[in-house]
Amino acid sequence: MWHLSVRNAPDDRILSDEEWGDIARRMVAAAGIDDPDQGAGCRWIAVRHADDHIHILATLAREDGYRPDLDRDAVRVQAEARLLEQELGLRRLKPGDGTAAQRPTSAERHKAARQGRERTAREELRETVRRAVAGAVSEEEFFGRLAAAGLLVKTRVAPSGDFLGYKVALPDDRNKDGEPVYYPGARLAPDLSLPRIRERWSADAVAQSGDTVQPLRPAAPAARGAARQRSPGRPS
């Protein structure tokens, strides 16, 4: 099932049933649940039980038997909401700047439920990586903390030996082929990419010393080897 709640601001005017009906149709079309221009869609219903909001509930099976494409459905729905705010004269919110951590997809949520997890793998990894960043002051310590937390770690290394990036996985989160599902730091959250983490360390060092410092260098080769040993094969 797919559920969406659409609510007005307290100071917005009260919309009519016809206006809410049009909002519901546009929302399910934007999400990919039921777009008349795309042919067969999913069965859905919108319920208005208060003046200021509606609930939309849909099955996740189209009339032709296929599943709807809900990739980035939250982004598309939010974009449609910004258009509706302008057209209907409602309080207008600022569009997102793309720097927030990505919300779990429907597929990730369903997988977590099948595995009996309270949170998705992405959310668990994000929290673990944030703790490692908060307690580390260098790449060597950072990757050591990731390994100590039980994560699988792969690094991407330049021919010069410098780190270019990293990705992590939970040992028991596997794809259909039985392989670990890795997430690059930037996919966990924009501020968890390796360049952004380095910026944080550099800023912290400047704040503590009051002097300008050079960007942190990658860890020693021995430490990089230790990080790579947690996941056999060539870094990617």
N, C-alpha and C positions, 0 to 999 in steps of 0.2 A: 504494500500500500504506500501511497505518497500523500503527505499532508502539508498544507500551506495555510498559514493564518495571515490575513491582510487586515491591518488596523490603521485607522486615521488618528491624527493627533487630537488631543482634547479640545483644541480651539478651532478645529476644522468644522465646516458646515456639515449638516447631516445629509448624506447622499440618499437618493431614492433607490428603490428596489431595482429599477431599470439601470441606473448607473452602476450599482453593485454587480448586476448581472453582466454588464459589459466588461467591468473590471475582471470578473472571474474568467470570462471567455478569453480575454487578452493574456491573463496570467498563465492559464494552462497552455495556450498557444506558445507563449514565450518559453515556457519550461520544456516544451516538447511532449507534453502529455496528450494534447489534442489540438492539432492545427488543421483547420479545414483545407488549407491549401496543400497539405501534405498527404491527404487521403485518410486512410484508416487511423483512428486514434484510440485512446483508452477511455473506458467509461469513468465518468467523474460526476461529482455532485458538489454544489456550493450551498452552505447553510448560513443564513443570517439570523442570529438569535440576540442581536443587540444593535443599537443604532450605529455604532462606530466600527464594526468589524464583521468579517465573514471568515468561515473556515471552508477550505476546499479539500476534498478527499477523493483520491483516484486509485483505481487498480493499476498495477504495473504490467498489464498485458494488453496489447493492442487488439483491435477487432480482427486483424489478419493473423493473429497468433504470435507476432513478434513482440519483443520488449522495446519500450520507447528509449530513445537516446537521451539520457539525462545528464550527460557530461556537461559540467559547468551550468547546471540548471539554476543554481542560486544566483550566479552572476547575471544570467539573462533575465531572471525575474526581477532582480534589483534594478536593472537598466529599464525595464518596462515600467516599474514603479516610479522612477524619476520622470518618465514621459507623462504618466497619468497625473502626477502631482502638478505638472505644468498645465496640462490641458484642462484639469478640473478646478484649478485655482486653489489647490491645497497647500499646506505647509511643504516647502521644498527642502529636501535634504541634500547635502553635498554628495556627489558620487565618490565612491572609494578611490583611493590613490594607488591601489594594488600592492601596498606594502604590508597589509595584514596577513597573518598566517592563513593558509588555505583551509577552508572548512572541509571536513571529511565528505567524500562523495557517497552517494547512495550505495554503490557497490562495496565501499569500504565499511560502511555501517552494517550492511547485511553480512559481510564476511566476519566481522567482529562478533555479531550475534551468533553465527554458526559455531564459532570457536569458543563461545562462552566468555568473551572478553567484555568488560564494562566499557572500555575505550578502544578506538581503532588503533592499529599498529602505528600509524602516523602520529597520533596523539601521544602514545607511550614513548615513541622515539623522541618526539619534540621535547617532552618534559625531561627525559634523561639527558639529552644533549645540552639543554639549558643549564641543568645542574652541573654538568661537566665544564661548561664555559665559565660559569660563575665561580668555580673553585680552582680554575687554572689560570696561569699567567704566561704560558708558552705552549707551542704546538706539542712539544714532547709530553708535557703534563696533560694536555687536553686529550690526546689520543690514548694516553695511559689510563685516564679516567674512564673513557668510553669502553676500553677493553675490560677494565675492572668491573664495570657495571654489567658485563655479560653481553654487550653488543658485538655483532660481527661488523668489522670495519674494513673498507676498501679505500685506498688512496689513489689519486691520480698524480703522477709525478712527471715533471718535465725532464728532458734529456740532461739538463744541468743538475738534476737532483732536487730541485725546488718543488715543494708541494704546490699543486694547482687546485686541488679540491679533494673532497672526501664524500663517502656515502656510507650509510649504516643500515643494519637490518636486525630484527629480532630473530634469535635462533630458531624459534618455532613458528615463524610466519613464513609460509612457503607458497609458491605458485602451484599450478596444476602439474608441473613437471617435477615437483619436489625440491625446487631451488629456492634459496632465500630471496625475499623481496627487498631490494635495497632502495633507499631513499636518499638522494643527494641532500646536503644541508639546506640548500636554497629551496627545496621542495617542502621541507619541514616548516620553514619560515624564512622570509627574506633576510632577516638579521642573523641567521645561522649559517649563511654561506661563509666559506673560509675567508674571503677578503673582508667581509663585514666583521667577523670575529677578530681578525688582526687589527682592524681599526679600533675596536673596543679595547683591546689590550694596550695599543699604543696610547689611546686617550687616557686610560687608567694610569699608565706609567708617567705620562706628562703631568697628570693631576697630583701624583704622589711626589714627583721630584721637582716640579715647577720648571723643568728644562725641556727643550725639544729633543726627542729621541728618534732614532732611526727605526723603520718598521722591523718587526720581529722577523728573524730568519727562520727557515724551516728547522725541524728537529734534526739531530745527528743521524747519520745513516743507520746506526744500530737501532735507534728508536723507531725509525720508519720501518725497518725490517720486522720489528716486533709487532707493529700494528698490522702489517700485511699478513703475518702468519695466521691471523685469526680468520682469514678467508683465502684459501688457496687460489692460485691462478694469477694472471697478470692483472694489475690495476686497470680500471677502466674509468 
